[in-house]
Amino acid sequence: MAVSARPPKHSSRAVFLNIPYDEKFRRLYLAYVAGLIHLGLTPRATLEIPGGRFRLEKILELIRSRRYSIHDLSRV
């Protein structure tokens, strides 16, 4: 994986969500999304990235290009 010499340009209104996506977490997921939208922010998540060979690189780029991220580690 190539590492860029320049820091990525951050999307100022987007927020990366690193949270569970299963049925038990559904209500909290919707609460995160609704809350972020209400604050004028744009939620972004790995759900929008299709599977495939370069998925991890796409996820890392999504994280790097966001100024904010939310990580719910309650299942760990």
Rosetta blueprint (number, residue, H / E / L):
1 M L
2 A L
3 V L
4 S L
5 A L
6 R L
7 P L
8 P L
9 K L
10 H L
11 S E
12 S E
13 R E
14 A E
15 V E
16 F E
17 L E
18 N E
19 I L
20 P L
21 Y L
22 D L
23 E H
24 K H
25 F H
26 R H
27 R H
28 L H
29 Y H
30 L H
31 A H
32 Y H
33 V H
34 A H
35 G H
36 L H
37 I H
38 H H
39 L L
40 G L
41 L L
42 T E
43 P E
44 R E
45 A E
46 T H
47 L H
48 E H
49 I L
50 P L
51 G L
52 G L
53 R L
54 F L
55 R H
56 L H
57 E H
58 K H
59 I H
60 L H
61 E H
62 L H
63 I H
64 R H
65 S L
66 R E
67 R E
68 Y E
69 S E
70 I E
71 H E
72 D L
73 L L
74 S L
75 R L
76 V L
